């Protein structure tokens, strides 16, 4: 793990030991105020599941283009299934990123009426295990994210379970990404241009190659690589907005590799933890004072998401 990124053990939070739990909360909060990224051990995702998921993701992206294109569904703004190469770009840029990706979305398994808001998940007929392991990873990372948000709530002085009903059957996305080999000088395109994530928090299992960089407070780009047993969890714009900038949504990017590694694909699988669309992102009263006046207008998570999807090119006006 890069020494610039602090690490924590989620087992300390769930241990039932009040001292360990409190130490976890303080360490997490300090990391999120300082850099917005933290590495997490004991997150619940087994090595075997991670390996299987990466293998299935690789198999999917190796399918013929015309097969993958069957799973690119018009009118969904990329919410489920496949999104082809170069469709998405960073906010403020017009050049498409050098990537293709897949979206697994929420599995509503109770009688919650929110089910009607979500498109169904797209099943890949050629790869049954892809669908199964995708769902397992989605639900495991969602549970880890719930625990992270409980710790964040305590750090902010809120009830521990403040986020629970707001993220129950939330609009979260598991996104396997393929950054293909680079075959010619990329001009100004990079694998993923500098950006901040839209959601509350992002949980990222180790990518198959280096390239992720975060911008620290001194304005320096710092390389980040998760160790095999760790995931990286960062603050997104929704949480920054809710906390009136107390917790920082860190700018990050995926840079192109050195020329001698251009021929290698890169795979990455972030889990973007979103709340339900009706959650209010109005700045919390506990985060507003004379030194930190309210920085954002009131808005719901659904309204904010639609704004941002339009800005990055996935949703048309």
VMD Tcl script that draws the C-alpha trace (Angstrom):
set ca {
  {0.00 0.00 0.00}
  {1.28 3.42 -0.88}
  {2.35 5.11 2.37}
  {0.27 8.16 1.49}
  {-3.00 6.27 1.93}
  {-3.93 5.31 5.53}
  {-5.38 1.85 6.17}
  {-7.96 0.58 8.64}
  {-9.41 -2.79 9.68}
  {-13.21 -3.06 9.38}
  {-13.13 -5.92 11.91}
  {-12.25 -3.30 14.56}
  {-15.54 -1.55 13.87}
  {-17.66 -4.71 13.94}
  {-15.74 -6.38 16.82}
  {-18.10 -5.32 19.61}
  {-15.12 -3.73 21.42}
  {-16.10 -0.07 22.10}
  {-12.48 1.15 22.21}
  {-11.52 -0.50 18.91}
  {-14.74 0.79 17.35}
  {-14.08 4.36 18.48}
  {-10.45 4.23 17.28}
  {-11.68 3.02 13.87}
  {-14.20 5.89 13.63}
  {-11.56 8.51 14.47}
  {-8.95 7.10 12.10}
  {-11.49 6.88 9.26}
  {-12.75 10.42 9.82}
  {-9.25 11.86 9.93}
  {-8.35 10.09 6.66}
  {-11.50 11.40 4.97}
  {-10.90 14.96 6.11}
  {-7.26 14.76 5.01}
  {-7.22 12.92 1.67}
  {-10.64 11.29 1.12}
  {-9.21 7.79 0.47}
  {-8.56 4.90 2.86}
  {-7.52 1.24 2.44}
  {-9.73 -1.27 4.27}
  {-8.99 -4.81 5.48}
  {-11.61 -7.43 6.47}
  {-14.27 -6.05 4.16}
  {-15.96 -9.43 3.62}
  {-15.05 -10.02 -0.02}
  {-13.08 -13.27 -0.17}
  {-10.00 -13.74 -2.36}
  {-11.82 -16.59 -4.12}
  {-14.80 -14.37 -5.05}
  {-12.48 -11.60 -6.21}
  {-10.49 -14.01 -8.39}
  {-13.65 -15.54 -9.90}
  {-15.12 -12.11 -10.59}
  {-11.98 -10.87 -12.36}
  {-11.84 -14.09 -14.42}
  {-15.52 -13.78 -15.48}
  {-15.14 -10.05 -16.23}
  {-12.14 -10.83 -18.44}
  {-14.17 -13.52 -20.25}
  {-16.98 -11.03 -20.87}
  {-14.74 -8.35 -22.36}
  {-13.05 -10.97 -24.56}
  {-16.40 -11.73 -26.26}
  {-16.83 -10.57 -29.85}
  {-17.93 -6.95 -30.21}
  {-21.24 -7.92 -31.82}
  {-22.00 -10.19 -28.83}
  {-21.22 -7.46 -26.30}
  {-23.27 -4.94 -28.29}
  {-26.39 -7.08 -27.73}
  {-26.11 -6.09 -24.09}
  {-25.87 -2.33 -24.75}
  {-29.46 -1.29 -24.19}
  {-30.77 1.93 -25.72}
  {-32.46 4.43 -23.44}
  {-30.97 3.22 -20.16}
  {-28.24 5.92 -19.97}
  {-25.81 3.07 -19.28}
  {-27.51 2.17 -15.98}
  {-27.43 -1.60 -16.66}
  {-25.52 -3.89 -18.97}
  {-22.75 -2.89 -21.38}
  {-21.39 0.54 -22.34}
  {-19.01 0.52 -25.29}
  {-15.65 2.14 -25.73}
  {-15.33 5.94 -25.47}
  {-18.96 6.73 -24.53}
  {-18.20 8.32 -21.15}
  {-15.96 11.31 -20.47}
  {-14.96 13.26 -17.36}
  {-16.98 16.35 -16.44}
  {-15.62 19.35 -18.37}
  {-13.94 17.21 -21.06}
  {-15.23 16.12 -24.45}
  {-12.73 13.34 -25.14}
  {-14.13 9.89 -24.37}
  {-12.18 7.85 -21.83}
  {-10.26 4.79 -23.08}
  {-12.55 2.20 -21.51}
  {-15.62 -0.02 -21.90}
  {-17.65 -1.20 -18.92}
  {-20.58 -3.18 -17.51}
  {-23.13 -2.20 -14.83}
  {-24.70 -4.48 -12.24}
  {-27.45 -2.63 -10.36}
  {-29.60 -3.13 -7.27}
  {-31.29 -6.47 -6.55}
  {-34.58 -5.57 -4.82}
  {-35.53 -8.80 -3.02}
  {-38.23 -7.52 -0.66}
  {-41.55 -5.87 -1.50}
  {-40.05 -2.36 -1.66}
  {-41.97 -0.32 -4.28}
  {-38.66 1.29 -5.32}
  {-38.21 -1.78 -7.55}
  {-40.29 -0.01 -10.22}
  {-37.67 2.79 -10.40}
  {-34.86 0.47 -11.45}
  {-34.24 -1.30 -14.74}
  {-33.74 -5.06 -14.39}
  {-30.20 -6.40 -14.36}
  {-29.03 -7.68 -17.73}
  {-28.10 -11.38 -17.80}
  {-25.22 -12.49 -20.02}
  {-26.42 -15.73 -21.62}
  {-22.94 -16.85 -22.65}
  {-21.49 -16.63 -19.11}
  {-23.84 -17.80 -16.32}
  {-21.11 -17.50 -13.66}
  {-20.59 -13.81 -14.60}
  {-24.14 -13.03 -13.44}
  {-23.84 -15.08 -10.23}
  {-20.49 -13.78 -9.01}
  {-21.42 -10.21 -10.00}
  {-24.45 -10.36 -7.70}
  {-22.40 -11.90 -4.85}
  {-19.74 -9.17 -5.08}
  {-22.41 -6.45 -5.33}
  {-24.18 -7.54 -2.15}
  {-20.94 -8.13 -0.21}
  {-19.57 -4.67 -1.04}
  {-22.95 -3.10 -0.27}
  {-22.76 -4.60 3.24}
  {-19.19 -3.35 3.73}
  {-20.31 0.09 2.54}
  {-23.17 0.10 5.05}
  {-20.65 -0.47 7.87}
  {-18.37 2.26 6.54}
  {-21.31 4.69 6.48}
  {-22.23 3.73 10.06}
  {-18.71 4.70 11.12}
  {-18.96 7.95 9.13}
  {-22.30 8.75 10.82}
  {-20.69 8.34 14.25}
  {-17.75 10.52 13.22}
  {-20.17 13.26 12.18}
  {-22.02 13.06 15.50}
  {-25.14 11.49 13.92}
  {-27.02 8.37 14.97}
  {-24.96 5.31 13.94}
  {-27.77 4.07 11.67}
  {-28.49 7.45 10.04}
  {-27.69 6.15 6.53}
  {-29.28 2.68 6.82}
  {-32.79 3.48 5.52}
  {-31.36 5.92 2.95}
  {-29.18 3.25 1.31}
  {-31.59 0.29 1.71}
  {-32.20 -0.78 -1.91}
  {-30.20 2.27 -2.98}
  {-29.25 3.02 -6.58}
  {-25.75 1.52 -6.23}
  {-23.73 0.25 -9.19}
  {-20.98 -2.38 -9.50}
  {-18.93 -1.42 -12.55}
  {-16.40 -3.84 -14.06}
  {-14.21 -1.75 -16.38}
  {-11.88 -2.84 -19.17}
  {-9.17 -0.42 -20.26}
  {-7.95 -2.09 -23.48}
  {-4.35 -2.17 -24.69}
  {-3.25 1.17 -26.15}
  {-2.39 0.66 -29.81}
  {-1.55 4.20 -30.93}
  {-0.53 7.56 -29.46}
  {-3.65 8.50 -27.41}
  {-3.53 12.29 -28.12}
  {-5.31 13.81 -25.12}
  {-7.36 10.73 -24.07}
  {-6.43 8.89 -20.90}
  {-7.84 5.73 -19.41}
  {-9.95 7.85 -17.04}
  {-9.47 11.63 -16.88}
  {-9.29 13.38 -13.51}
  {-12.67 13.37 -11.79}
  {-14.53 13.03 -8.52}
  {-17.08 10.25 -7.98}
  {-20.77 11.23 -7.91}
  {-21.99 8.89 -5.15}
  {-21.71 8.70 -1.32}
  {-18.68 6.38 -1.18}
  {-16.84 4.16 -3.68}
  {-15.42 0.74 -2.75}
  {-12.67 -0.41 -5.11}
  {-11.09 -3.85 -5.10}
  {-7.48 -4.04 -6.34}
  {-7.17 -3.35 -10.07}
  {-5.22 -5.68 -12.34}
  {-2.57 -3.02 -13.09}
  {-1.30 0.19 -11.61}
  {-2.49 3.57 -12.85}
  {-4.83 4.97 -10.18}
  {-3.61 8.31 -8.82}
  {-5.16 10.71 -6.28}
  {-4.52 14.42 -5.92}
  {-3.32 15.20 -2.40}
  {-3.74 18.45 -0.49}
  {-0.36 19.69 -1.70}
  {-1.56 19.40 -5.32}
  {0.63 16.34 -6.04}
  {-0.58 13.22 -7.84}
  {0.03 10.15 -5.67}
  {-0.10 6.55 -6.98}
  {-2.45 4.18 -5.13}
  {-2.41 0.38 -5.27}
  {-4.46 -1.83 -2.94}
  {-2.74 -4.85 -1.41}
  {-4.45 -8.16 -2.24}
  {-6.47 -8.29 1.01}
  {-7.50 -4.63 0.93}
  {-10.05 -2.53 -0.86}
  {-9.87 1.25 -1.26}
  {-12.84 3.30 -0.10}
  {-13.16 6.95 -1.07}
  {-15.60 9.79 -0.47}
  {-17.86 10.84 -3.35}
  {-19.44 14.19 -4.17}
  {-22.79 13.34 -2.55}
  {-21.11 12.81 0.83}
  {-18.95 15.92 0.40}
  {-22.10 17.91 -0.35}
  {-24.06 16.40 2.58}
  {-21.19 17.22 4.99}
  {-20.71 20.76 3.62}
  {-17.12 19.91 2.52}
  {-16.08 18.46 5.91}
  {-15.34 15.13 4.21}
  {-13.45 15.58 0.94}
  {-14.32 14.01 -2.38}
  {-10.83 13.48 -3.75}
  {-9.90 14.16 -7.35}
  {-8.45 11.00 -8.94}
  {-7.59 9.63 -12.37}
  {-6.32 6.54 -14.17}
  {-3.24 7.41 -16.18}
  {-1.97 5.63 -19.27}
  {0.84 3.19 -18.48}
  {4.42 3.62 -19.67}
  {4.79 2.79 -23.36}
  {6.34 -0.65 -22.67}
  {3.07 -1.67 -20.93}
  {0.68 -0.35 -23.58}
  {-0.06 -3.85 -24.84}
  {-1.61 -4.92 -21.49}
  {-5.29 -4.57 -20.66}
  {-6.27 -3.13 -17.29}
  {-9.36 -4.30 -15.37}
  {-10.92 -2.46 -12.47}
  {-14.14 -3.08 -10.50}
  {-15.45 -0.17 -8.42}
  {-18.68 -0.33 -6.41}
  {-20.40 3.06 -6.40}
  {-22.60 3.21 -3.31}
  {-25.63 5.41 -4.01}
  {-28.60 6.17 -1.78}
  {-32.24 6.02 -2.77}
  {-33.19 8.84 -5.12}
  {-35.38 10.58 -2.52}
  {-32.52 11.02 -0.01}
  {-31.90 14.70 0.71}
  {-28.33 15.92 0.19}
  {-29.05 19.24 1.97}
  {-25.99 20.18 4.06}
  {-26.21 18.69 7.55}
  {-26.78 21.23 10.33}
  {-23.91 19.66 12.33}
  {-21.53 20.59 9.49}
  {-22.55 24.26 9.21}
  {-21.11 27.01 11.44}
  {-19.79 30.57 11.18}
  {-16.45 29.36 9.81}
  {-18.15 26.93 7.40}
  {-21.28 28.58 5.97}
  {-23.62 26.42 3.89}
  {-21.85 25.86 0.55}
  {-24.55 24.09 -1.51}
  {-28.19 24.52 -2.41}
  {-30.71 21.90 -1.29}
  {-31.16 18.97 -3.68}
  {-32.20 15.30 -3.67}
  {-29.83 12.48 -4.60}
  {-31.92 11.63 -7.68}
  {-31.87 15.21 -9.00}
  {-28.14 15.47 -8.40}
  {-27.41 12.14 -10.13}
  {-29.36 13.20 -13.24}
  {-27.42 16.48 -13.42}
  {-24.11 14.65 -13.25}
  {-25.00 11.87 -15.73}
  {-25.79 14.59 -18.26}
  {-22.47 16.34 -17.57}
  {-20.44 13.17 -18.23}
  {-22.30 12.25 -21.42}
  {-24.26 9.18 -20.28}
  {-27.65 10.90 -20.22}
  {-28.94 13.20 -22.94}
  {-30.76 16.40 -22.00}
}
mol new
graphics top color blue
foreach p $ca { graphics top sphere $p radius 0.5 }
foreach p [lrange $ca 0 end-1] q [lrange $ca 1 end] { graphics top cylinder $p $q radius 0.2 }
display resetview
